[in-house]
Amino acid sequence: MALHVHRAERADTLAEALADVLVTPPEDPFAPEVVAVPTRGVERWLAQRLSHHLGAGAAQDGVCANVRFPSPRELVRLARGLPDDGSWRPERLVWPLLETIDACAGEPWLAPLDTYLGVVGERTGTRAGRRFAAARHLARLFDAYAEDRPAMVRAWAAKDDEDVPADLRWQPELLRRLRERLGEPNPAETLPGRVTAAELPARVSVFGPTRLSTTELTVLAALADGREVHVWLPHPSPALWAAVRGAGPVERRREDPTADVAAHPLLRSLARDARELQLRLPADAHEVHHPASGAAPATLLEQLQDDLRHDRAPAAIDLAPDESVVVHSCHGPDRQVEVLREAVLGLLADDPTLEPRDIVVMCPDVETFAPLITAAFGGDDAGTAHPGHRLQVRVADRALTQVNPVLGVLGTVLDLADARLTASELLDLAESEPVRRRFRFDADDLERLRVLVARAGVRWGLDRTHRAAYKLGRVAENTWEAGLDRLLVGVAMSGDEQVWLDSALPLDEVDSRDADLVGRLAELVDRVAEVLDRMRGTAADDGQPLGAWLDALGWALDALTATVPADVWQLTQARAVLAEVRDTASAAAPPVLTLHDVRAVLSDHLAGRPTRANFRTGTLTVATLLPMRSVPHRVVCLLGLADQVFPRQRATDGDDVLARDPHVGERDAATEDRQLFLDAVLAATERLVVVHSGADERTGASRPPAVPVGELLDTLDATATVGGRPAREHVVRRHPLQPFAPGNFRTTGGRAFSFDAAALAGARSLVSGRRTRTVFLEGPLPARPSTEVDLADLVKFVEHPVRAFLRQRLSLVARGEEEEPDEALPVAPDALATWAIGERLLADRLAGHDVTACMEAERRRGTLPPGALGVALLRRVGKQAEAIKLVADPLWAEPARDLTVTVPLDGGPTVVGTVSGVRGSTVAAVSFSRLAPKHRAVTWVHLLALAAAHPDGSWSAATIGKGGRDEPTARADITGITPEHARAVLADLVALRAEGLREPLPLFAKVSERYVADRPRRTTKQAFDTARREWSSRFGEANDAAHVLVWGRDRTLDDVAGPAGEVESTRFGELAVRFWKPLREAERGQEEHYR
């Protein structure tokens, strides 16, 4: 028998020819057919194609059964009778190789590797973490040597390494030492040798290889001596095959006489793998060509493919315009996916016979684009959704950590092993689905936890011991241990009395409803700490055996994760991954590994790999660009072909003996990517769509396409003119940065390019010309009648009327008002943090607590800088607080009481609430802040409510705070207010709030008070000019987040002041006078008259 080499320009033609061979059954009806395929995705496609022929009737309703699809490498193993778990397989070889490296460390011949690993010279953390990665790299190199140059491996075994470069002479010796440790020869040493092939049938096929190693070719030739062996090769050009025939064998790549034999430029630059594979085939192989259809080309794509088949130099013919080849130039990855979505939808809309399964999207970096594709396609079938969201998409070849949340938790745990363990890192872990289920956290729980953890002062670090690695072992504040102590003690104790348990100051914000939640958080942190302790082992710096690492990770699975019954496969797969790692490292004395080593061990097992899953499942397929993934589709889309990304630009591996003098047929990543690109061009039967980054998404600067894409465009220019123009001008579509650019919606060929209704609305707005900014509300909202007004809500309104409207009526929080957690130690607290320290210190001192106790309590809260920095800050803030306390002490001599108020207003609602901090007959308020209008306004409302609710008393108010530059303190007093006047003013404030809950009012605490303060001595224009400057100042209210949300950024006071009132020139003035005049008159004890 002989080796049969079948070739065709397209894989579907090869599949039909293979079916014609397989339709003849073997002599043994139970013997399986064996068809080796390069990837699992090709297995699915080929099985589908064969089912149209094997056992099929007129309806092509056959079945593909009893056909095994091993990889070519597995086929070689079966033919040679090698075990599945052979010691020389690279995934197993790494462990004895690591032992050999450790055993030989320090020997002179291994000095280059010892230096790299830090065995000699300085042993830094980086070098210490290289051991496994280096052993894995060498194991793969040794495997490549055995596959591509078995003769060299045999020479090394015989101690003949004269041809090895001097700087790599340590590799032959290391391979011999490894052979001694294993006690068995390298499989390359038995080539050529007897091929047992006991498990193989009489007929064997290898389908779709783009390259075959020396070992694979040798074994196939040996199999062909006694079996029927068919090799099915996709080859782009029969003419190129004829030109190369007879040129081999050629050993060294630099001596290849066929390098420039191709006439077509794309065949010269992209088809090296196919050409070199032909050179290495046995000379006595029986060749069979399965020609493609001889139809005359009618489109640009067909003309290009026809030129490639005939290896014909482009002739620059003129063609009618068509859409067979389109190259989309975009701004960055996000825009690429958006453009791809619109292009695919357009193709489906233009051709009713086209289905999503007829389209394949291939991407060299699927992990980068997978989240963007998931966001752009699928998931929402609502009528108002983008049509792309109703298109089902399957993304193949994702990393296991991305498709299995439990493995994602394992990856996170490995990341946390040497992390600082910030508050957000652990809370993010708590938000992952398996952890949420294990600890019964729901969305409300997680939101509450973020608040509690921030209030407890947790920044980073488990405890002092954990921080010791960062030279901060003496700083216990702001750790998880300190924060949890505060939370747990806060469940049982109050923080008002300045008492603490051991070093834990109770947290006041914790209530009885939080007890269970805090307990579950403490359990999570405790289990994470246990996992990390197990991973550190007894010698954290020197590592521990792999089994101990795997035991720790297995314990993490049990301790941190849980799944619903439908998702139990996630836990099963995670345990299977750990078992697989343990199985590959079955050495008697497994080496000690560091954390970096373990990450490298697991990275291979968790990385994305080509599988059958999600490939050609009947929906739109997105897959990695891999050999023979370019099976024929009506539409082939290539996504993410950016310069410097594709083809893979890898520096020459200095440790690779093969790279020093490459031989014909040996693997090169960049050449492989070029061949993949050519295969994709030939796989498109109707349309070829290429999407790349042609401009920087930030600067707009032009970017060149990937080199193969540029070569394609150059070739198209040389192939044809389209409508009298160079093909490039017709093929390339340059897209704007934004999806709402008007050009996306200009009608071309009967329809617009984009299907995005939301972007269309934006485009219409853009072309309609500059308009006055859209107002926040077109008009006042309907009144919301209420029989009661909470005094606290009224207080919030007078503090900040616009914010109260947003929160109390619309339930909105303006951007910038949310609390962002701080994860750095408070080395230099900002003004707001310093104020909070002073406010607490002042409150504690007024409560009668000792100065030392107050300062100790503040330290235990974790808000102070460590060491002397904290002491200095406390002294400075304490001095300011003491000055305010001296002024407030006479008032604080009276005990505080809380009085309930109920004030029915004539013809209006009833004001209800509690006035706190009443001392004697005075409403007393003190703040560490500079005495501001909002503080006076709050005290004023409390006084009004108290005087109206308790008319028998003689009530007054005092507000104390910081003073100006020359005065350390300031005080505002109100006395002599009558119940009738209080009730009238309170009713007006309630009415003002009712107006303020219908629309945002131009009423502002600082600016409005400044305006009213100037009115007795200035005209309305002069007062408004002063208020305008105050509004737009550096810390003016124009920059307030709520005001920016309602009126926009950089708005002047004139823009928001409103129309003229009855007395004042603006509504702003009317409202300012309405609120502030009664308050100022009460403070001054006399009526104010305005000019």
PEURBEL-V849898 format. One record per residue. N is the residue number from 1. PSI is psi as a letter, one per 40 degrees, with the letter a starting at -180 (NA if undefined). Layout:
n->(N:N)
psi->(PSI:PSI)
This chain:
n->(1:2:3:4:5:6:7:8:9:10:11:12:13:14:15:16:17:18:19:20:21:22:23:24:25:26:27:28:29:30:31:32:33:34:35:36:37:38:39:40:41:42:43:44:45:46:47:48:49:50:51:52:53:54:55:56:57:58:59:60:61:62:63:64:65:66:67:68:69:70:71:72:73:74:75:76:77:78:79:80:81:82:83:84:85:86:87:88:89:90:91:92:93:94:95:96:97:98:99:100:101:102:103:104:105:106:107:108:109:110:111:112:113:114:115:116:117:118:119:120:121:122:123:124:125:126:127:128:129:130:131:132:133:134:135:136:137:138:139:140:141:142:143:144:145:146:147:148:149:150:151:152:153:154:155:156:157:158:159:160:161:162:163:164:165:166:167:168:169:170:171:172:173:174:175:176:177:178:179:180:181:182:183:184:185:186:187:188:189:190:191:192:193:194:195:196:197:198:199:200:201:202:203:204:205:206:207:208:209:210:211:212:213:214:215:216:217:218:219:220:221:222:223:224:225:226:227:228:229:230:231:232:233:234:235:236:237:238:239:240:241:242:243:244:245:246:247:248:249:250:251:252:253:254:255:256:257:258:259:260:261:262:263:264:265:266:267:268:269:270:271:272:273:274:275:276:277:278:279:280:281:282:283:284:285:286:287:288:289:290:291:292:293:294:295:296:297:298:299:300:301:302:303:304:305:306:307:308:309:310:311:312:313:314:315:316:317:318:319:320:321:322:323:324:325:326:327:328:329:330:331:332:333:334:335:336:337:338:339:340:341:342:343:344:345:346:347:348:349:350:351:352:353:354:355:356:357:358:359:360:361:362:363:364:365:366:367:368:369:370:371:372:373:374:375:376:377:378:379:380:381:382:383:384:385:386:387:388:389:390:391:392:393:394:395:396:397:398:399:400:401:402:403:404:405:406:407:408:409:410:411:412:413:414:415:416:417:418:419:420:421:422:423:424:425:426:427:428:429:430:431:432:433:434:435:436:437:438:439:440:441:442:443:444:445:446:447:448:449:450:451:452:453:454:455:456:457:458:459:460:461:462:463:464:465:466:467:468:469:470:471:472:473:474:475:476:477:478:479:480:481:482:483:484:485:486:487:488:489:490:491:492:493:494:495:496:497:498:499:500:501:502:503:504:505:506:507:508:509:510:511:512:513:514:515:516:517:518:519:520:521:522:523:524:525:526:527:528:529:530:531:532:533:534:535:536:537:538:539:540:541:542:543:544:545:546:547:548:549:550:551:552:553:554:555:556:557:558:559:560:561:562:563:564:565:566:567:568:569:570:571:572:573:574:575:576:577:578:579:580:581:582:583:584:585:586:587:588:589:590:591:592:593:594:595:596:597:598:599:600:601:602:603:604:605:606:607:608:609:610:611:612:613:614:615:616:617:618:619:620:621:622:623:624:625:626:627:628:629:630:631:632:633:634:635:636:637:638:639:640:641:642:643:644:645:646:647:648:649:650:651:652:653:654:655:656:657:658:659:660:661:662:663:664:665:666:667:668:669:670:671:672:673:674:675:676:677:678:679:680:681:682:683:684:685:686:687:688:689:690:691:692:693:694:695:696:697:698:699:700:701:702:703:704:705:706:707:708:709:710:711:712:713:714:715:716:717:718:719:720:721:722:723:724:725:726:727:728:729:730:731:732:733:734:735:736:737:738:739:740:741:742:743:744:745:746:747:748:749:750:751:752:753:754:755:756:757:758:759:760:761:762:763:764:765:766:767:768:769:770:771:772:773:774:775:776:777:778:779:780:781:782:783:784:785:786:787:788:789:790:791:792:793:794:795:796:797:798:799:800:801:802:803:804:805:806:807:808:809:810:811:812:813:814:815:816:817:818:819:820:821:822:823:824:825:826:827:828:829:830:831:832:833:834:835:836:837:838:839:840:841:842:843:844:845:846:847:848:849:850:851:852:853:854:855:856:857:858:859:860:861:862:863:864:865:866:867:868:869:870:871:872:873:874:875:876:877:878:879:880:881:882:883:884:885:886:887:888:889:890:891:892:893:894:895:896:897:898:899:900:901:902:903:904:905:906:907:908:909:910:911:912:913:914:915:916:917:918:919:920:921:922:923:924:925:926:927:928:929:930:931:932:933:934:935:936:937:938:939:940:941:942:943:944:945:946:947:948:949:950:951:952:953:954:955:956:957:958:959:960:961:962:963:964:965:966:967:968:969:970:971:972:973:974:975:976:977:978:979:980:981:982:983:984:985:986:987:988:989:990:991:992:993:994:995:996:997:998:999:1000:1001:1002:1003:1004:1005:1006:1007:1008:1009:1010:1011:1012:1013:1014:1015:1016:1017:1018:1019:1020:1021:1022:1023:1024:1025:1026:1027:1028:1029:1030:1031:1032:1033:1034:1035:1036:1037:1038:1039:1040:1041:1042:1043:1044:1045:1046:1047:1048:1049:1050:1051:1052:1053:1054:1055:1056:1057:1058:1059:1060:1061:1062:1063:1064:1065:1066:1067:1068:1069:1070:1071:1072:1073:1074:1075:1076:1077:1078:1079:1080:1081:1082:1083:1084:1085:1086:1087:1088:1089:1090:1091)
psi->(i:i:h:h:h:h:i:i:d:i:d:d:d:d:d:d:d:d:d:d:d:e:d:h:i:i:d:h:e:e:h:i:i:h:h:h:i:d:i:d:d:d:d:d:d:d:d:d:d:d:e:e:d:h:e:i:a:d:e:f:f:a:i:h:i:f:h:i:g:i:i:d:d:d:d:d:d:d:d:e:f:i:i:d:f:i:d:e:h:d:d:d:d:d:d:d:d:d:d:d:d:d:d:e:h:e:i:d:d:e:d:d:d:d:d:d:e:e:d:i:a:h:g:i:d:d:d:d:e:e:d:d:d:d:d:d:d:d:d:d:d:d:d:d:d:d:d:d:g:d:d:d:d:d:d:d:d:e:f:g:f:d:e:h:i:d:e:e:e:d:d:d:d:d:d:d:d:d:d:d:d:d:f:i:i:h:d:d:e:e:h:i:a:h:h:d:f:d:e:i:a:e:h:i:i:h:h:f:i:e:i:h:i:d:d:d:d:d:d:d:d:d:d:e:d:e:i:h:h:h:h:h:h:h:h:d:h:d:d:d:d:d:d:d:h:e:e:i:i:h:c:i:d:e:e:h:e:e:d:f:d:i:d:h:d:d:d:d:d:e:f:d:d:d:d:d:d:d:d:e:i:i:d:e:i:h:h:h:h:g:i:i:i:e:i:i:h:e:i:d:d:d:d:d:d:d:d:d:d:e:f:h:h:i:e:f:i:h:i:i:h:i:f:d:h:h:h:h:h:i:g:i:d:d:d:d:d:d:d:d:d:d:d:d:d:d:d:d:d:d:h:d:e:h:i:d:e:e:h:h:h:i:h:d:g:d:d:d:e:d:d:d:d:d:d:d:i:i:e:h:f:i:d:e:i:h:d:d:e:e:h:h:h:h:h:i:f:i:i:d:e:d:e:h:d:d:d:d:d:d:d:d:d:d:d:e:d:f:i:e:g:i:d:d:d:d:d:d:d:d:e:i:d:d:d:d:d:d:e:f:h:a:d:d:d:d:d:d:d:d:d:d:d:d:d:e:e:h:c:i:h:d:a:d:d:d:e:d:e:e:f:f:e:e:h:e:i:e:i:d:d:d:d:d:d:d:d:d:d:d:d:e:i:i:e:d:e:f:i:i:h:b:e:h:h:i:h:d:e:h:i:d:e:e:d:d:d:d:d:d:d:d:d:d:d:d:d:d:d:d:d:d:d:d:d:d:a:e:g:d:d:e:a:i:i:d:d:d:d:d:d:d:d:d:d:d:d:d:d:e:i:i:i:i:d:d:e:e:d:d:d:d:d:d:d:d:d:d:d:d:d:d:d:d:f:f:i:d:g:i:i:h:i:i:d:d:d:d:d:d:d:d:d:d:d:e:i:i:i:h:i:d:h:e:h:g:e:e:a:h:h:h:i:i:h:i:h:e:e:f:i:h:i:d:h:h:h:h:i:f:g:i:i:e:d:h:i:h:g:h:i:h:h:e:e:h:d:d:e:d:g:i:i:h:e:i:h:h:d:d:d:d:d:d:d:d:d:d:d:d:d:d:e:h:d:d:i:h:h:h:h:i:h:e:i:h:e:d:e:e:i:i:h:i:i:i:d:d:d:d:d:d:d:d:d:d:d:d:d:i:i:h:f:e:i:i:d:d:d:d:d:h:h:h:i:i:d:i:e:e:h:d:d:e:e:h:h:h:f:e:i:i:d:i:e:h:d:d:d:d:d:d:d:d:d:d:e:e:i:h:i:h:h:h:i:d:h:d:i:i:i:i:i:g:i:i:e:i:h:h:d:d:d:d:d:d:d:d:d:g:d:d:d:d:d:d:d:d:d:e:f:i:h:i:h:e:e:i:h:h:i:h:e:i:i:g:d:g:i:a:d:d:d:d:d:d:d:d:d:d:d:d:d:d:d:d:e:e:i:i:d:d:d:d:d:d:d:d:d:e:e:f:e:i:i:i:a:d:d:d:d:d:d:d:d:d:d:d:d:d:d:d:d:d:d:d:d:e:d:d:d:e:d:i:i:i:i:h:h:h:i:h:g:h:i:h:e:a:i:h:h:i:a:h:h:i:f:h:h:b:e:h:h:h:h:i:i:e:i:h:h:i:d:d:d:d:d:d:d:d:d:d:d:d:d:d:d:d:d:g:e:e:i:g:i:i:i:h:h:h:a:i:a:a:d:e:h:d:i:i:h:h:i:h:i:f:h:i:d:d:d:d:d:d:d:d:d:d:d:d:d:d:d:d:d:e:e:d:i:h:i:g:h:i:c:d:d:d:d:d:d:d:d:e:d:d:e:i:i:d:d:d:d:d:d:d:d:d:d:d:d:e:i:d:f:i:e:d:e:h:d:d:d:d:d:d:e:i:i:f:h:i:d:d:d:e:d:i:i:i:a:d:d:i:e:i:d:d:d:d:d:d:d:d:d:d:d:d:d:d:d:d:d:e:e:i:i:h:h:i:NA)
